[in-house]
Amino acid sequence: MTYSLRSALGTLGTALTATLLLTGCEELVYKDRELFNPPPDTTSGFLGYFNVAEKQTTCGNCHVSFQAQWRGTKHARAAQDLEASGHAQAFCWGCHAVSELGNAVATAAGYNVVTDSAYRDVQCESCHGPGFTHVQNPSRETRPL
């Protein structure tokens, strides 16, 4: 094989390798995610936490400043404080978790219907009411109290 043919094949091989490497990799700057999970209590429409481990409320996915303020309050650790008291009883959870108590919902809802960790703590919906309709179609008309 002549030098010029070897050189041409080497250049072609290098170009092909570079092309495969550059087109085969994708830089992901951001990734869209769902803004809400299906509500554990589908009847009431209470959403609760989007991420329980991070205490990220579903409402806080859009209302970021309210999430940041809430995170530093006693409401954000209502369940933890109740358990730490050593006096927790079943009837306490209606106030220390998202439920019908404290808002305009007239029947048992949230934690009082579905004992799910997504409802622990006094979250936005504890006072403002269910947010499922609002997250499906965010507008002034659909926002909770």
Rosetta constraint file for C-alpha pairs under 8 A:
AtomPair CA 1 CA 5 HARMONIC 6.57 0.50
AtomPair CA 1 CA 6 HARMONIC 6.60 0.50
AtomPair CA 2 CA 6 HARMONIC 6.24 0.50
AtomPair CA 3 CA 7 HARMONIC 6.04 0.50
AtomPair CA 4 CA 8 HARMONIC 6.04 0.50
AtomPair CA 5 CA 9 HARMONIC 6.14 0.50
AtomPair CA 6 CA 10 HARMONIC 6.05 0.50
AtomPair CA 7 CA 11 HARMONIC 6.13 0.50
AtomPair CA 8 CA 12 HARMONIC 6.10 0.50
AtomPair CA 9 CA 13 HARMONIC 5.99 0.50
AtomPair CA 10 CA 14 HARMONIC 6.13 0.50
AtomPair CA 11 CA 15 HARMONIC 6.12 0.50
AtomPair CA 12 CA 16 HARMONIC 6.06 0.50
AtomPair CA 13 CA 17 HARMONIC 6.10 0.50
AtomPair CA 14 CA 18 HARMONIC 6.10 0.50
AtomPair CA 15 CA 19 HARMONIC 6.08 0.50
AtomPair CA 16 CA 20 HARMONIC 6.21 0.50
AtomPair CA 17 CA 21 HARMONIC 6.17 0.50
AtomPair CA 18 CA 22 HARMONIC 6.04 0.50
AtomPair CA 19 CA 23 HARMONIC 5.98 0.50
AtomPair CA 20 CA 24 HARMONIC 5.56 0.50
AtomPair CA 21 CA 25 HARMONIC 6.38 0.50
AtomPair CA 35 CA 50 HARMONIC 7.99 0.50
AtomPair CA 35 CA 58 HARMONIC 7.03 0.50
AtomPair CA 35 CA 61 HARMONIC 6.30 0.50
AtomPair CA 35 CA 62 HARMONIC 7.87 0.50
AtomPair CA 35 CA 135 HARMONIC 7.73 0.50
AtomPair CA 36 CA 47 HARMONIC 7.60 0.50
AtomPair CA 36 CA 50 HARMONIC 6.13 0.50
AtomPair CA 36 CA 58 HARMONIC 5.77 0.50
AtomPair CA 36 CA 135 HARMONIC 7.23 0.50
AtomPair CA 37 CA 47 HARMONIC 7.18 0.50
AtomPair CA 37 CA 50 HARMONIC 6.27 0.50
AtomPair CA 37 CA 58 HARMONIC 7.88 0.50
AtomPair CA 38 CA 42 HARMONIC 7.57 0.50
AtomPair CA 38 CA 47 HARMONIC 7.10 0.50
AtomPair CA 39 CA 45 HARMONIC 6.03 0.50
AtomPair CA 39 CA 46 HARMONIC 5.98 0.50
AtomPair CA 39 CA 47 HARMONIC 4.59 0.50
AtomPair CA 39 CA 48 HARMONIC 7.48 0.50
AtomPair CA 39 CA 132 HARMONIC 7.35 0.50
AtomPair CA 40 CA 46 HARMONIC 7.64 0.50
AtomPair CA 40 CA 47 HARMONIC 6.98 0.50
AtomPair CA 40 CA 110 HARMONIC 7.75 0.50
AtomPair CA 40 CA 114 HARMONIC 6.71 0.50
AtomPair CA 40 CA 116 HARMONIC 6.96 0.50
AtomPair CA 40 CA 118 HARMONIC 7.76 0.50
AtomPair CA 41 CA 45 HARMONIC 6.31 0.50
AtomPair CA 41 CA 46 HARMONIC 6.44 0.50
AtomPair CA 41 CA 47 HARMONIC 7.78 0.50
AtomPair CA 41 CA 109 HARMONIC 7.07 0.50
AtomPair CA 41 CA 110 HARMONIC 5.75 0.50
AtomPair CA 41 CA 113 HARMONIC 7.00 0.50
AtomPair CA 41 CA 114 HARMONIC 5.95 0.50
AtomPair CA 42 CA 46 HARMONIC 7.48 0.50
AtomPair CA 43 CA 109 HARMONIC 7.89 0.50
AtomPair CA 44 CA 109 HARMONIC 5.76 0.50
AtomPair CA 44 CA 110 HARMONIC 6.87 0.50
AtomPair CA 44 CA 130 HARMONIC 6.77 0.50
AtomPair CA 45 CA 130 HARMONIC 5.20 0.50
AtomPair CA 45 CA 131 HARMONIC 6.40 0.50
AtomPair CA 45 CA 132 HARMONIC 4.89 0.50
AtomPair CA 45 CA 133 HARMONIC 7.24 0.50
AtomPair CA 46 CA 98 HARMONIC 7.61 0.50
AtomPair CA 46 CA 99 HARMONIC 7.96 0.50
AtomPair CA 46 CA 109 HARMONIC 7.74 0.50
AtomPair CA 46 CA 110 HARMONIC 5.94 0.50
AtomPair CA 46 CA 125 HARMONIC 6.81 0.50
AtomPair CA 46 CA 129 HARMONIC 7.31 0.50
AtomPair CA 46 CA 130 HARMONIC 4.35 0.50
AtomPair CA 46 CA 131 HARMONIC 5.96 0.50
AtomPair CA 46 CA 132 HARMONIC 6.29 0.50
AtomPair CA 47 CA 58 HARMONIC 6.62 0.50
AtomPair CA 47 CA 118 HARMONIC 7.57 0.50
AtomPair CA 47 CA 119 HARMONIC 7.67 0.50
AtomPair CA 47 CA 125 HARMONIC 7.89 0.50
AtomPair CA 47 CA 130 HARMONIC 6.93 0.50
AtomPair CA 47 CA 131 HARMONIC 6.41 0.50
AtomPair CA 47 CA 132 HARMONIC 6.26 0.50
AtomPair CA 48 CA 57 HARMONIC 6.15 0.50
AtomPair CA 48 CA 58 HARMONIC 6.24 0.50
AtomPair CA 48 CA 98 HARMONIC 6.82 0.50
AtomPair CA 48 CA 118 HARMONIC 5.03 0.50
AtomPair CA 48 CA 119 HARMONIC 4.82 0.50
AtomPair CA 48 CA 120 HARMONIC 7.74 0.50
AtomPair CA 48 CA 123 HARMONIC 6.97 0.50
AtomPair CA 48 CA 125 HARMONIC 7.19 0.50
AtomPair CA 49 CA 55 HARMONIC 6.46 0.50
AtomPair CA 49 CA 56 HARMONIC 5.74 0.50
AtomPair CA 49 CA 57 HARMONIC 4.19 0.50
AtomPair CA 49 CA 58 HARMONIC 5.38 0.50
AtomPair CA 49 CA 118 HARMONIC 4.63 0.50
AtomPair CA 49 CA 119 HARMONIC 6.45 0.50
AtomPair CA 50 CA 55 HARMONIC 7.78 0.50
AtomPair CA 50 CA 56 HARMONIC 5.60 0.50
AtomPair CA 50 CA 57 HARMONIC 5.18 0.50
AtomPair CA 50 CA 58 HARMONIC 4.55 0.50
AtomPair CA 50 CA 61 HARMONIC 7.99 0.50
AtomPair CA 50 CA 118 HARMONIC 7.27 0.50
AtomPair CA 51 CA 55 HARMONIC 5.89 0.50
AtomPair CA 51 CA 56 HARMONIC 5.06 0.50
AtomPair CA 51 CA 57 HARMONIC 6.86 0.50
AtomPair CA 51 CA 58 HARMONIC 7.87 0.50
AtomPair CA 51 CA 118 HARMONIC 7.61 0.50
AtomPair CA 52 CA 56 HARMONIC 6.50 0.50
AtomPair CA 52 CA 57 HARMONIC 7.98 0.50
AtomPair CA 52 CA 117 HARMONIC 6.88 0.50
AtomPair CA 52 CA 118 HARMONIC 5.82 0.50
AtomPair CA 55 CA 71 HARMONIC 7.86 0.50
AtomPair CA 55 CA 76 HARMONIC 7.81 0.50
AtomPair CA 56 CA 60 HARMONIC 6.46 0.50
AtomPair CA 56 CA 61 HARMONIC 7.43 0.50
AtomPair CA 56 CA 67 HARMONIC 7.53 0.50
AtomPair CA 57 CA 61 HARMONIC 6.85 0.50
AtomPair CA 57 CA 67 HARMONIC 7.08 0.50
AtomPair CA 57 CA 123 HARMONIC 7.16 0.50
AtomPair CA 57 CA 124 HARMONIC 7.82 0.50
AtomPair CA 58 CA 62 HARMONIC 7.94 0.50
AtomPair CA 59 CA 63 HARMONIC 5.95 0.50
AtomPair CA 59 CA 67 HARMONIC 7.54 0.50
AtomPair CA 59 CA 124 HARMONIC 7.03 0.50
AtomPair CA 59 CA 131 HARMONIC 7.64 0.50
AtomPair CA 60 CA 64 HARMONIC 4.97 0.50
AtomPair CA 60 CA 65 HARMONIC 7.69 0.50
AtomPair CA 60 CA 66 HARMONIC 6.63 0.50
AtomPair CA 60 CA 67 HARMONIC 4.63 0.50
AtomPair CA 60 CA 68 HARMONIC 7.99 0.50
AtomPair CA 61 CA 67 HARMONIC 7.98 0.50
AtomPair CA 63 CA 67 HARMONIC 6.38 0.50
AtomPair CA 64 CA 68 HARMONIC 6.28 0.50
AtomPair CA 65 CA 69 HARMONIC 6.30 0.50
AtomPair CA 66 CA 70 HARMONIC 5.99 0.50
AtomPair CA 67 CA 71 HARMONIC 6.07 0.50
AtomPair CA 68 CA 72 HARMONIC 7.20 0.50
AtomPair CA 69 CA 73 HARMONIC 7.25 0.50
AtomPair CA 70 CA 75 HARMONIC 7.21 0.50
AtomPair CA 70 CA 76 HARMONIC 6.42 0.50
AtomPair CA 71 CA 76 HARMONIC 5.50 0.50
AtomPair CA 72 CA 76 HARMONIC 6.91 0.50
AtomPair CA 73 CA 77 HARMONIC 7.42 0.50
AtomPair CA 74 CA 78 HARMONIC 6.02 0.50
AtomPair CA 75 CA 121 HARMONIC 6.14 0.50
AtomPair CA 75 CA 122 HARMONIC 4.79 0.50
AtomPair CA 75 CA 123 HARMONIC 6.82 0.50
AtomPair CA 76 CA 121 HARMONIC 5.66 0.50
AtomPair CA 76 CA 122 HARMONIC 6.20 0.50
AtomPair CA 76 CA 123 HARMONIC 6.90 0.50
AtomPair CA 77 CA 81 HARMONIC 6.03 0.50
AtomPair CA 77 CA 121 HARMONIC 5.92 0.50
AtomPair CA 77 CA 122 HARMONIC 7.80 0.50
AtomPair CA 78 CA 82 HARMONIC 6.12 0.50
AtomPair CA 78 CA 96 HARMONIC 5.35 0.50
AtomPair CA 78 CA 97 HARMONIC 7.52 0.50
AtomPair CA 78 CA 120 HARMONIC 7.78 0.50
AtomPair CA 78 CA 121 HARMONIC 4.79 0.50
AtomPair CA 78 CA 122 HARMONIC 6.18 0.50
AtomPair CA 79 CA 83 HARMONIC 6.24 0.50
AtomPair CA 79 CA 93 HARMONIC 7.84 0.50
AtomPair CA 79 CA 96 HARMONIC 5.52 0.50
AtomPair CA 79 CA 97 HARMONIC 6.85 0.50
AtomPair CA 79 CA 120 HARMONIC 5.88 0.50
AtomPair CA 79 CA 121 HARMONIC 4.96 0.50
AtomPair CA 79 CA 122 HARMONIC 8.00 0.50
AtomPair CA 80 CA 84 HARMONIC 6.10 0.50
AtomPair CA 80 CA 121 HARMONIC 7.87 0.50
AtomPair CA 81 CA 85 HARMONIC 6.15 0.50
AtomPair CA 82 CA 86 HARMONIC 7.29 0.50
AtomPair CA 82 CA 87 HARMONIC 7.19 0.50
AtomPair CA 82 CA 88 HARMONIC 5.74 0.50
AtomPair CA 82 CA 96 HARMONIC 7.36 0.50
AtomPair CA 83 CA 87 HARMONIC 7.21 0.50
AtomPair CA 83 CA 88 HARMONIC 5.73 0.50
AtomPair CA 88 CA 92 HARMONIC 6.39 0.50
AtomPair CA 89 CA 93 HARMONIC 7.51 0.50
AtomPair CA 92 CA 96 HARMONIC 6.38 0.50
AtomPair CA 93 CA 97 HARMONIC 5.51 0.50
AtomPair CA 93 CA 111 HARMONIC 7.29 0.50
AtomPair CA 93 CA 112 HARMONIC 7.52 0.50
AtomPair CA 94 CA 98 HARMONIC 7.07 0.50
AtomPair CA 94 CA 99 HARMONIC 5.72 0.50
AtomPair CA 94 CA 100 HARMONIC 7.60 0.50
AtomPair CA 94 CA 101 HARMONIC 6.35 0.50
AtomPair CA 94 CA 111 HARMONIC 6.83 0.50
AtomPair CA 94 CA 112 HARMONIC 6.14 0.50
AtomPair CA 95 CA 99 HARMONIC 7.27 0.50
AtomPair CA 95 CA 101 HARMONIC 6.49 0.50
AtomPair CA 95 CA 102 HARMONIC 7.82 0.50
AtomPair CA 95 CA 122 HARMONIC 7.31 0.50
AtomPair CA 96 CA 120 HARMONIC 6.75 0.50
AtomPair CA 96 CA 121 HARMONIC 5.27 0.50
AtomPair CA 96 CA 122 HARMONIC 5.72 0.50
AtomPair CA 97 CA 111 HARMONIC 6.26 0.50
AtomPair CA 97 CA 119 HARMONIC 5.39 0.50
AtomPair CA 97 CA 120 HARMONIC 4.33 0.50
AtomPair CA 97 CA 121 HARMONIC 4.45 0.50
AtomPair CA 97 CA 122 HARMONIC 5.22 0.50
AtomPair CA 97 CA 123 HARMONIC 7.42 0.50
AtomPair CA 97 CA 126 HARMONIC 7.36 0.50
AtomPair CA 98 CA 110 HARMONIC 5.66 0.50
AtomPair CA 98 CA 111 HARMONIC 5.89 0.50
AtomPair CA 98 CA 119 HARMONIC 4.95 0.50
AtomPair CA 98 CA 120 HARMONIC 6.40 0.50
AtomPair CA 98 CA 121 HARMONIC 6.70 0.50
AtomPair CA 98 CA 122 HARMONIC 5.93 0.50
AtomPair CA 98 CA 123 HARMONIC 6.34 0.50
AtomPair CA 98 CA 125 HARMONIC 6.46 0.50
AtomPair CA 98 CA 126 HARMONIC 4.84 0.50
AtomPair CA 99 CA 108 HARMONIC 7.13 0.50
AtomPair CA 99 CA 109 HARMONIC 5.16 0.50
AtomPair CA 99 CA 110 HARMONIC 4.38 0.50
AtomPair CA 99 CA 111 HARMONIC 5.40 0.50
AtomPair CA 99 CA 112 HARMONIC 6.02 0.50
AtomPair CA 99 CA 119 HARMONIC 7.74 0.50
AtomPair CA 99 CA 126 HARMONIC 6.19 0.50
AtomPair CA 100 CA 104 HARMONIC 7.28 0.50
AtomPair CA 100 CA 105 HARMONIC 5.11 0.50
AtomPair CA 100 CA 106 HARMONIC 6.72 0.50
AtomPair CA 100 CA 107 HARMONIC 6.56 0.50
AtomPair CA 100 CA 108 HARMONIC 5.72 0.50
AtomPair CA 100 CA 109 HARMONIC 5.17 0.50
AtomPair CA 100 CA 110 HARMONIC 6.76 0.50
AtomPair CA 100 CA 112 HARMONIC 7.83 0.50
AtomPair CA 100 CA 126 HARMONIC 7.33 0.50
AtomPair CA 100 CA 129 HARMONIC 7.84 0.50
AtomPair CA 101 CA 105 HARMONIC 7.55 0.50
AtomPair CA 101 CA 126 HARMONIC 7.16 0.50
AtomPair CA 102 CA 126 HARMONIC 6.16 0.50
AtomPair CA 102 CA 127 HARMONIC 5.39 0.50
AtomPair CA 103 CA 126 HARMONIC 6.52 0.50
AtomPair CA 103 CA 127 HARMONIC 4.98 0.50
AtomPair CA 103 CA 128 HARMONIC 6.24 0.50
AtomPair CA 103 CA 129 HARMONIC 5.66 0.50
AtomPair CA 104 CA 129 HARMONIC 6.59 0.50
AtomPair CA 105 CA 109 HARMONIC 7.67 0.50
AtomPair CA 105 CA 129 HARMONIC 6.96 0.50
AtomPair CA 108 CA 112 HARMONIC 5.94 0.50
AtomPair CA 108 CA 113 HARMONIC 6.26 0.50
AtomPair CA 109 CA 113 HARMONIC 5.20 0.50
AtomPair CA 109 CA 114 HARMONIC 7.66 0.50
AtomPair CA 110 CA 114 HARMONIC 5.94 0.50
AtomPair CA 110 CA 115 HARMONIC 7.69 0.50
AtomPair CA 110 CA 119 HARMONIC 6.62 0.50
AtomPair CA 111 CA 115 HARMONIC 4.81 0.50
AtomPair CA 111 CA 116 HARMONIC 6.30 0.50
AtomPair CA 111 CA 119 HARMONIC 5.72 0.50
AtomPair CA 111 CA 120 HARMONIC 7.53 0.50
AtomPair CA 115 CA 119 HARMONIC 7.65 0.50
AtomPair CA 116 CA 120 HARMONIC 7.46 0.50
AtomPair CA 119 CA 123 HARMONIC 7.85 0.50
AtomPair CA 122 CA 126 HARMONIC 5.74 0.50
AtomPair CA 123 CA 127 HARMONIC 7.75 0.50
AtomPair CA 124 CA 128 HARMONIC 5.98 0.50
AtomPair CA 124 CA 129 HARMONIC 7.69 0.50
AtomPair CA 125 CA 129 HARMONIC 4.47 0.50
AtomPair CA 125 CA 130 HARMONIC 5.52 0.50
AtomPair CA 125 CA 131 HARMONIC 6.75 0.50
AtomPair CA 127 CA 145 HARMONIC 7.89 0.50
AtomPair CA 128 CA 144 HARMONIC 5.47 0.50
AtomPair CA 128 CA 145 HARMONIC 4.69 0.50
AtomPair CA 129 CA 144 HARMONIC 5.63 0.50
AtomPair CA 129 CA 145 HARMONIC 6.49 0.50
AtomPair CA 130 CA 144 HARMONIC 6.49 0.50
AtomPair CA 131 CA 135 HARMONIC 6.26 0.50
AtomPair CA 131 CA 143 HARMONIC 7.01 0.50
AtomPair CA 131 CA 144 HARMONIC 6.06 0.50
AtomPair CA 132 CA 136 HARMONIC 6.35 0.50
AtomPair CA 133 CA 137 HARMONIC 6.46 0.50
AtomPair CA 133 CA 138 HARMONIC 7.92 0.50
AtomPair CA 133 CA 142 HARMONIC 6.19 0.50
AtomPair CA 133 CA 143 HARMONIC 7.70 0.50
AtomPair CA 134 CA 138 HARMONIC 4.78 0.50
AtomPair CA 134 CA 139 HARMONIC 6.77 0.50
AtomPair CA 134 CA 142 HARMONIC 4.72 0.50
AtomPair CA 134 CA 143 HARMONIC 5.05 0.50
AtomPair CA 134 CA 144 HARMONIC 7.09 0.50
AtomPair CA 137 CA 142 HARMONIC 7.00 0.50
AtomPair CA 138 CA 142 HARMONIC 6.38 0.50
AtomPair CA 138 CA 143 HARMONIC 6.90 0.50
AtomPair CA 139 CA 143 HARMONIC 6.24 0.50
